Amino acid sequence: MRLEQKKAIVTGGAGGIGRATAKALAAEGAAVAVVDLDGEAAEAVAAEIRDAGFTAIAVRADVSIEPDIERVVATTVAEFGGVDVVFNNAGIIRRTTAVETTVEEWDRVFGVNVRSIFLMCKHVVPVMAAAGGGSIVNTGSGWGLKGGGQAISYCASKGAVVNMTRALAIDHGPQGIRVNSVNPGDVNTGMLRDEAGQLGQDADAFLAEAADRPLRRMGEPHEIASAVVWLASDESSYVTGSALVIDGGGIA
Ligand code: NAI
């Protein structure tokens, strides 16, 4: 029980990586607020955690909207008594080049992937600082470090996540708050199937291509979750500002 007495927020908690991480944090003793745009699916994940004997609530929210984020933080504090851990993980992808991307799509991707993290930190850092510290983990992407094809807004947004993580670590380290990013390669979630659809490709062929890396398979959500648990826990007490790559050995 590496997270006993800890209180955690997981955004995108109804999706592949978020659900696995919410369950993993809870299994280590954390009380978890499962936050998602899909309120019913978030409630299902929270119920699953409670049925396993752990503590969770669900909060429906659009993480790109400031009043929603304020409500997420206030609800978590009211229900659990504080916030020690935040996993800023909600994200969307648009598989388009700059020429194909509309301004509205660009703004939506940045709203969900980037502004959300700024807003969460704006409202949760004072809570953490008053309690003596905390751990924030942001979901970047291998493509936030290396770039990738036909995903201009996504690559730009994830690059922003990686560098925003470093800037947050610099600003809030003196308050005892550690901030790190996890940067997955292809992980077996609904997002990959959605990408295949956006590109007009067969999902099975798309997933097979995702396995073309040294470990010869794509990642599973629990393999990201275990890294987030470590970054959330005191086992990583001297780690901040880092960009942890979890990609089975490199993606082009
Ligand atoms: P997913 O699609 O299974 O989960 C994303 C979740 O975010 C969904 O439950 C969705 O409802 C929620 N969400 C979307 N917009 C939201 C909003 N405005 N407010 C609140 N919730 C919202 O996808 P997955 O793979 O679990 O993605 C999680 C994170 O991992 C994302 O940030 C994604 O960019 C990142 N990632 C995923 C990779 C993959 O191969 N699956 C690779 C690299 C990064």
Residues whose N, C-alpha, C, O or C-beta is under 5 A from the ligand:
A	BS01	NAI	G12 A14 G15 G16 I17 G18 V35 D36 L37 D38 A61 D62 V63 S64 N89 A90 G91 I92 V112 T139 G140 S141 G142 P184 G185 D186 V187 T189 G190 M191 L192
